């Protein structure tokens, strides 16, 4: 029985993880749940799965939840999230809190010797060097949950990493793949939240529309798989059937494919190195007889280029870019900015940032705060 903590249990990844836990109830026990402020859903989850500890980032909401769950330990704030992540009964932490907010409890979990199923790409974008160093020092496993990185991980399983020529990260292209520059100028919040193939939270969905989500995945792949930025290519694949590919030095290409569901990569991370029966019907390749591939247009979608710039520059720039983008996306969702302003303002902010070394969690959080303040105005 694997005992798990879910950080971000009320979000898209969290709710899908609970679907997997229901399906594999003889294999997986939900020991800890953590969320931001959605106490109604969190309360329902806690009553169903009976965890030992529940954490709520919003302290007022935590007090409200405690009244609804008198027999459960409820903790609050960032300290509460970290306590849930490092709880003594937990074997693996599903890190699915969106944004840099997931970094601190994920680091706490690693330091406590917990294996990590990573769905929070910002953890590696902001703190890749620190996180990977801690993973090595503590001897824990870090397994990717993002469908693209899970695909790469599966393609590399049993392979000599020295034989990798390049990684091919697939991208749906988002809802605006065929828009002209003029059309992009009129994009609304509702337009950006209407993703063609994936159901995700608002921040991730907007990032997908700007291709920043794919840029963050490039940086995540850099840290996860030990390749150079030059070995990572992005390919637009609108059908989202092939989740990513690896090309080897002999010319062979291995791809991982399947339905557009997060339950499969989540289950793979939770049960690795084993594969257990899933809930999906066999994939019907006869109904899916068209697979298309295109190069990304970084003129219309400059956020992808900015992410490559950030990882090539290194030091604090990826962390700064990630935090600034998070604020700019929030401002777009609040209708303070236009869709194109996200990339325009982000490029200007990155151009003014003086990169510094980031060797500790305190360094990372300081750069993160600086970026947030500068992106607010």
C-alpha positions as CSV (number, residue, x, y, z in Angstrom):
1,X,0.0,0.0,0.0
2,X,1.5,3.3,-1.1
3,X,0.5,6.3,1.2
4,X,0.3,9.6,-0.7
5,X,-0.1,13.3,0.0
6,X,-1.8,15.4,-2.6
7,X,-0.7,19.1,-2.7
8,X,-3.4,20.8,-4.7
9,X,-6.1,18.2,-4.2
10,X,-9.0,20.4,-5.4
11,X,-7.3,21.3,-8.7
12,X,-7.3,19.4,-12.0
13,X,-4.3,17.2,-11.2
14,X,-5.5,16.7,-7.7
15,X,-9.0,15.6,-8.6
16,X,-7.6,13.2,-11.2
17,X,-5.2,11.8,-8.7
18,X,-8.2,11.0,-6.5
19,X,-9.9,9.2,-9.4
20,X,-6.8,7.1,-9.7
21,X,-6.8,6.5,-5.9
22,X,-10.5,5.3,-6.1
23,X,-9.6,3.0,-9.0
24,X,-6.6,1.6,-7.2
25,X,-8.0,1.6,-3.6
26,X,-6.1,-1.6,-2.8
27,X,-2.8,-0.1,-3.8
28,X,-3.1,3.6,-2.8
29,X,-4.1,5.3,0.5
30,X,-4.7,9.0,0.6
31,X,-2.9,10.1,3.8
32,X,-2.8,13.9,3.4
33,X,-4.7,16.5,1.4
34,X,-3.8,20.1,0.8
35,X,-5.5,22.9,-1.1
36,X,-5.6,26.7,-1.3
37,X,-9.1,27.8,-0.3
38,X,-11.8,25.5,-1.8
39,X,-12.9,24.1,1.6
40,X,-16.2,22.8,0.3
41,X,-14.6,20.4,-2.2
42,X,-11.7,19.7,0.2
43,X,-14.2,18.8,3.0
44,X,-15.9,16.4,0.6
45,X,-12.6,14.8,-0.3
46,X,-11.6,14.4,3.3
47,X,-14.8,12.8,4.2
48,X,-14.4,10.3,1.4
49,X,-10.7,9.4,1.8
50,X,-10.3,10.0,5.6
51,X,-6.8,11.4,5.5
52,X,-4.7,11.8,8.7
53,X,-4.0,15.5,8.0
54,X,-5.6,18.3,5.8
55,X,-3.9,21.6,5.0
56,X,-5.4,24.8,3.7
57,X,-3.2,27.7,2.6
58,X,-5.9,30.3,3.5
59,X,-5.9,30.5,7.3
60,X,-9.5,31.7,7.6
61,X,-10.6,28.9,5.4
62,X,-8.7,26.4,7.5
63,X,-10.6,27.5,10.6
64,X,-13.8,27.1,8.6
65,X,-12.8,23.6,7.5
66,X,-11.8,22.5,11.1
67,X,-15.4,23.2,12.1
68,X,-16.6,20.8,9.4
69,X,-14.0,18.1,10.1
70,X,-13.8,17.9,13.9
71,X,-12.0,14.6,14.0
72,X,-9.2,15.5,11.5
73,X,-6.0,17.5,12.0
74,X,-6.3,20.7,10.0
75,X,-3.3,22.9,9.5
76,X,-2.9,26.2,7.8
77,X,-0.6,28.5,5.7
78,X,2.7,27.6,4.1
79,X,3.8,25.8,7.3
80,X,0.7,23.7,7.1
81,X,1.3,22.7,3.5
82,X,4.9,21.8,4.4
83,X,3.7,19.7,7.4
84,X,1.2,17.8,5.2
85,X,4.0,17.2,2.6
86,X,6.5,15.9,5.1
87,X,4.0,13.9,7.3
88,X,5.6,10.8,8.8
89,X,3.0,8.4,7.3
90,X,3.4,9.7,3.7
91,X,5.5,7.7,1.2
92,X,5.0,9.9,-1.9
93,X,3.9,13.5,-2.5
94,X,1.9,14.5,-5.5
95,X,3.1,18.1,-6.0
96,X,0.2,19.7,-7.9
97,X,-0.1,23.2,-6.5
98,X,0.1,25.7,-9.3
99,X,2.8,28.3,-9.4
100,X,5.8,28.9,-7.1
101,X,3.6,28.3,-4.1
102,X,4.3,24.6,-4.6
103,X,8.1,25.0,-4.3
104,X,8.4,25.3,-0.5
105,X,6.3,22.3,0.5
106,X,7.9,20.2,-2.3
107,X,11.3,21.0,-0.9
108,X,10.1,20.1,2.6
109,X,8.9,16.8,1.3
110,X,12.2,16.0,-0.4
111,X,14.1,17.0,2.8
112,X,11.8,14.6,4.7
113,X,12.8,11.8,2.3
114,X,9.5,11.6,0.4
115,X,9.3,10.5,-3.2
116,X,7.8,13.1,-5.5
117,X,5.3,12.8,-8.3
118,X,5.8,16.2,-9.8
119,X,3.0,18.0,-11.6
120,X,4.1,21.5,-10.6
121,X,6.5,22.5,-13.3
122,X,7.3,25.8,-11.7
123,X,9.2,23.9,-8.9
124,X,11.9,23.0,-11.4
125,X,11.7,26.2,-13.4
126,X,12.3,28.4,-10.3
127,X,14.5,26.0,-8.3
128,X,15.8,23.3,-10.6
129,X,19.3,23.3,-9.4
130,X,18.4,23.3,-5.7
131,X,15.6,20.7,-6.1
132,X,17.7,18.3,-8.2
133,X,20.6,18.6,-5.8
134,X,18.3,17.8,-2.8
135,X,16.8,14.8,-4.7
136,X,20.3,13.4,-5.2
137,X,21.4,14.1,-1.6
138,X,18.2,12.6,-0.1
139,X,18.1,9.6,-2.5
140,X,14.4,10.1,-3.3
141,X,12.6,9.5,-6.6
142,X,11.3,12.4,-8.7
143,X,8.7,11.1,-11.1
144,X,7.1,13.4,-13.7
145,X,3.3,13.7,-13.9
146,X,3.0,16.2,-16.8
147,X,1.9,14.1,-19.8
148,X,4.8,15.3,-21.9
149,X,7.5,14.5,-19.3
150,X,5.9,11.3,-18.4
151,X,6.0,10.3,-22.0
152,X,9.7,11.2,-22.2
153,X,10.4,9.3,-19.0
154,X,8.7,6.2,-20.4
155,X,10.6,6.5,-23.8
156,X,13.9,6.7,-21.9
157,X,13.1,3.8,-19.6
158,X,15.9,1.2,-20.0
159,X,17.8,3.4,-22.5
160,X,21.3,4.7,-22.2
161,X,20.9,8.5,-21.8
162,X,24.1,9.1,-23.6
163,X,22.4,7.7,-26.8
164,X,19.8,10.5,-26.8
165,X,20.1,12.8,-29.7
166,X,17.1,15.1,-28.9
167,X,13.8,15.3,-27.0
168,X,10.7,16.3,-29.0
169,X,8.2,17.9,-26.8
170,X,4.8,18.0,-28.4
171,X,2.4,20.9,-28.0
172,X,-1.2,21.2,-29.0
173,X,-0.6,24.7,-30.2
174,X,-3.4,26.0,-28.1
175,X,-6.6,27.7,-29.3
176,X,-4.9,30.4,-31.4
177,X,-2.6,28.3,-33.5
178,X,-4.1,29.5,-36.7
179,X,-4.8,33.0,-35.6
180,X,-3.2,35.9,-37.4
181,X,-1.3,38.6,-35.5
182,X,-4.2,40.9,-36.0
183,X,-6.7,38.3,-34.6
184,X,-4.4,37.8,-31.5
185,X,-4.9,41.4,-30.7
186,X,-8.5,40.8,-30.0
187,X,-8.2,37.7,-27.8
188,X,-10.5,37.7,-24.8
189,X,-10.1,35.9,-21.5
190,X,-12.9,33.5,-22.5
191,X,-11.1,32.8,-25.7
192,X,-7.9,32.0,-23.9
193,X,-9.6,29.7,-21.4
194,X,-11.2,27.6,-24.2
195,X,-8.4,25.0,-24.8
196,X,-9.1,22.6,-27.7
197,X,-7.9,19.4,-26.1
198,X,-7.0,19.6,-22.4
199,X,-9.1,20.6,-19.3
200,X,-6.8,22.5,-17.0
201,X,-6.9,25.3,-14.4
202,X,-7.1,29.0,-15.7
203,X,-3.4,29.8,-15.2
204,X,-2.1,26.7,-17.0
205,X,-4.7,27.2,-19.8
206,X,-3.6,30.7,-20.5
207,X,0.0,29.6,-20.4
208,X,-0.9,27.0,-23.0
209,X,-2.5,29.7,-25.2
210,X,0.7,31.8,-25.2
211,X,3.0,28.7,-25.4
212,X,4.6,29.7,-22.1
213,X,3.4,26.4,-20.7
214,X,5.5,24.6,-23.3
215,X,8.4,27.0,-22.5
216,X,8.2,26.0,-18.8
217,X,8.1,22.4,-19.9
218,X,11.4,22.9,-21.9
219,X,13.1,24.1,-18.7
220,X,11.6,21.3,-16.7
221,X,12.9,18.7,-19.3
222,X,16.3,20.3,-19.0
223,X,16.5,19.5,-15.3
224,X,14.6,16.2,-15.4
225,X,16.6,14.5,-18.2
226,X,20.0,16.1,-18.1
227,X,20.0,17.3,-21.7
228,X,21.2,20.6,-23.1
229,X,18.6,23.2,-24.3
230,X,19.9,22.5,-27.9
231,X,18.7,18.9,-27.5
232,X,15.1,20.0,-26.8
233,X,12.8,20.7,-29.8
234,X,9.1,21.7,-29.6
235,X,6.7,20.3,-32.2
236,X,3.1,21.4,-32.5
237,X,0.8,18.4,-32.7
238,X,-2.8,19.5,-32.6
239,X,-4.3,16.1,-32.1
240,X,-2.4,15.7,-28.7
241,X,-2.2,11.9,-29.3
242,X,1.5,11.6,-29.2
243,X,2.5,13.1,-25.9
244,X,6.2,13.4,-26.7
245,X,9.1,11.6,-28.4
246,X,12.8,10.8,-28.0
247,X,15.1,10.6,-31.0
248,X,18.3,8.5,-30.5
249,X,21.7,8.8,-32.1
250,X,21.0,5.8,-34.4
251,X,18.0,7.7,-35.9
252,X,15.3,5.7,-34.0
253,X,12.4,7.7,-32.6
254,X,10.4,6.3,-29.7
255,X,7.0,8.0,-29.0
256,X,4.5,7.6,-26.2
257,X,0.8,7.9,-27.3
258,X,-2.7,7.6,-25.9
259,X,-5.8,9.4,-24.9
260,X,-5.7,13.0,-23.7
261,X,-6.3,12.2,-20.0
262,X,-4.1,13.0,-17.0
263,X,-5.1,9.8,-15.2
264,X,-2.7,7.7,-17.2
265,X,0.5,9.7,-16.4
266,X,-0.6,10.1,-12.8
267,X,-1.2,6.4,-12.4
268,X,2.2,5.6,-14.0
269,X,4.0,7.9,-11.5
270,X,2.1,6.4,-8.5
271,X,2.7,2.8,-9.5
272,X,6.1,3.0,-11.1
273,X,8.0,0.7,-11.9
274,X,4.8,-1.4,-12.3
275,X,1.9,-0.9,-14.7
276,X,-1.5,-1.7,-13.3
277,X,-4.8,-1.9,-15.2
278,X,-6.3,1.5,-16.0
279,X,-9.8,2.8,-16.6
280,X,-9.6,3.6,-20.3
281,X,-10.9,1.6,-23.2
282,X,-8.3,0.3,-25.7
283,X,-7.2,3.1,-27.9
284,X,-8.9,3.1,-31.3
285,X,-6.2,3.9,-33.9
286,X,-8.7,3.4,-36.8
287,X,-10.6,6.5,-35.6
288,X,-7.4,8.5,-35.2
289,X,-5.9,8.3,-38.6
290,X,-4.5,11.8,-39.0
291,X,-1.5,13.0,-37.0
292,X,-0.1,16.4,-37.9
293,X,3.1,18.1,-36.9
294,X,4.2,21.8,-37.3
295,X,7.0,24.0,-36.1
296,X,5.9,26.5,-33.4
297,X,5.6,30.2,-34.5
298,X,7.7,32.1,-32.0
299,X,7.0,35.4,-33.7
300,X,3.3,35.1,-32.8
301,X,4.0,33.2,-29.6
302,X,7.2,34.8,-28.2
303,X,6.8,33.3,-24.7
304,X,8.4,30.0,-26.0
305,X,11.4,31.9,-27.2
306,X,11.7,33.8,-23.9
307,X,11.8,30.5,-22.0
308,X,14.7,29.2,-24.2
309,X,16.4,32.6,-23.5
310,X,15.9,32.1,-19.8
311,X,17.4,28.6,-19.6
312,X,20.3,29.5,-21.9
313,X,21.0,32.5,-19.6
314,X,20.6,30.5,-16.4
315,X,21.1,31.8,-12.9
316,X,18.0,33.6,-11.6
317,X,16.4,34.4,-15.0
318,X,14.1,31.3,-15.2
319,X,12.9,32.0,-11.7
320,X,12.3,35.6,-12.5
321,X,10.5,34.9,-15.8
322,X,8.2,32.3,-14.1
323,X,7.1,34.6,-11.3
324,X,6.7,37.6,-13.6
325,X,4.6,35.6,-16.0
326,X,2.4,34.3,-13.2
327,X,1.6,37.9,-12.2
328,X,1.0,39.0,-15.8
329,X,-1.3,36.1,-16.5
330,X,-3.2,37.0,-13.4
331,X,-3.6,40.6,-14.6
332,X,-4.8,39.3,-18.0
333,X,-7.4,37.1,-16.2
334,X,-8.5,40.2,-14.3
335,X,-8.8,42.1,-17.6
336,X,-6.1,44.6,-16.7
337,X,-3.9,43.5,-19.7
338,X,-4.5,42.3,-23.3
339,X,-3.4,38.8,-24.2
340,X,-0.4,40.0,-26.3
341,X,0.7,42.3,-23.4
342,X,1.7,39.2,-21.4
343,X,4.6,38.4,-23.7
344,X,5.4,42.1,-24.5
345,X,5.7,43.1,-20.8
346,X,7.4,39.9,-19.9
347,X,10.2,40.4,-22.5
348,X,10.7,44.0,-21.2
349,X,10.9,42.8,-17.6
350,X,13.3,40.0,-18.4
351,X,15.5,42.5,-20.4
352,X,15.9,44.7,-17.3
353,X,16.6,41.9,-14.9
354,X,20.1,41.5,-13.6
355,X,20.6,37.8,-13.2
356,X,22.2,36.5,-10.0
357,X,23.1,33.1,-8.7
358,X,20.4,31.2,-6.8
359,X,21.9,28.7,-4.4
360,X,19.2,28.4,-1.7
361,X,15.5,28.5,-1.2
362,X,15.9,32.0,0.3
363,X,17.6,33.1,-2.9
364,X,14.8,31.7,-5.1
365,X,12.1,33.3,-3.0
366,X,13.8,36.7,-3.0
367,X,14.0,36.7,-6.9
368,X,10.4,35.4,-7.0
369,X,9.2,38.3,-4.9
370,X,11.2,40.8,-6.9
371,X,9.7,39.6,-10.1
372,X,6.2,39.8,-8.7
373,X,6.6,43.3,-7.5
374,X,8.0,44.5,-10.8
375,X,5.3,42.7,-12.9
376,X,2.5,44.3,-10.8
377,X,3.0,47.8,-12.3
